[in-house]
Amino acid sequence: MKTLMLSTLTLFLFMTPVWTDEDIENLCHDPAALAQWEEMNEKHPDDLNIQNLHALRIGLCEKIDRGDIGVADGIAIFEAMRSATVNRAFQRRLQEHNDLDL
């Protein structure tokens, strides 16, 4: 299991986008995406995973708007962090479940 997670993390760390910024849509200012994030914030104000990802999204969108990074790079960074966050939450729940079985 650890080998699989390490392999996945390594893949995300060294993965470069195969698309260009012209090929993808910048959703930073998309009203539906903004509304979805605001809804998640309202429903889960104490969920630090959601808060972390939302803060990352805001920061990445700011960097994209300033031209510091491209949209493709912003998406790759966000998706790597989202995947790591989901994996961490899964591992935490798995450990809690295993602790209950002891």
C-alpha positions in Angstrom: 0.0 0.0 0.0 2.8 2.4 0.9 4.6 1.5 -2.4 1.4 2.3 -4.4 1.0 5.7 -2.6 4.7 6.6 -3.1 4.4 5.7 -6.8 1.3 7.8 -7.2 2.8 10.7 -5.4 6.0 10.5 -7.5 3.9 10.4 -10.6 2.1 13.6 -9.6 5.3 15.4 -8.6 7.0 14.7 -11.9 4.0 14.8 -14.1 3.9 17.7 -16.5 0.7 18.7 -18.2 0.3 17.3 -21.8 -2.0 20.2 -22.7 -1.3 23.8 -23.2 -3.1 26.8 -21.8 -4.8 27.4 -25.1 -6.4 23.9 -24.9 -8.1 24.4 -21.6 -10.6 26.7 -20.1 -9.6 29.0 -17.2 -12.3 28.3 -14.6 -10.9 30.8 -12.0 -13.7 33.3 -12.7 -16.4 30.8 -13.8 -19.6 31.7 -11.8 -20.6 28.1 -11.4 -17.2 27.0 -10.1 -17.1 30.0 -7.7 -20.6 29.2 -6.5 -19.7 25.5 -5.9 -16.7 26.5 -3.8 -18.7 29.0 -1.8 -21.4 26.3 -1.2 -18.8 23.9 0.0 -17.3 26.5 2.4 -20.8 27.2 3.8 -21.6 23.5 4.3 -18.3 22.5 5.8 -16.7 25.5 7.6 -14.7 23.3 9.9 -13.3 20.9 7.3 -9.7 22.0 7.0 -9.2 19.8 3.9 -11.8 21.9 2.0 -10.5 25.1 3.5 -6.9 24.2 2.4 -8.0 23.4 -1.1 -10.1 26.5 -1.4 -7.2 28.7 -0.2 -4.9 26.9 -2.7 -7.4 27.6 -5.5 -7.7 31.3 -4.6 -3.9 31.6 -4.6 -3.4 29.7 -7.8 -6.1 31.8 -9.6 -4.3 34.9 -8.4 -1.0 33.6 -9.7 -2.7 32.7 -13.0 -4.3 36.2 -13.3 -0.9 37.8 -12.7 0.7 35.6 -15.3 3.1 34.0 -12.8 2.0 30.5 -13.9 -0.1 29.1 -16.7 -3.6 27.6 -16.4 -2.2 24.1 -17.1 0.4 24.4 -14.3 -2.2 25.7 -11.9 -4.5 22.7 -12.6 -1.6 20.3 -12.2 -0.6 21.8 -8.9 -4.2 21.8 -7.6 -4.9 18.3 -8.8 -1.7 17.0 -7.1 -2.7 18.6 -3.8 -6.3 17.4 -4.1 -5.1 13.9 -4.7 -2.8 14.1 -1.8 -5.5 15.4 0.4 -7.9 12.7 -0.6 -5.2 10.0 0.0 -4.4 11.5 3.4 -8.0 11.5 4.5 -8.4 7.9 3.2 -5.3 6.8 5.1 -6.5 8.5 8.3 -9.9 6.8 8.1 -8.3 3.4 7.3 -6.0 3.8 10.4 -9.0 4.8 12.6 -10.8 1.7 11.3 -7.8 -0.5 12.0 -7.4 1.0 15.5 -11.1 0.1 16.3 -10.4 -3.5 15.3 -7.6 -3.9 17.8 
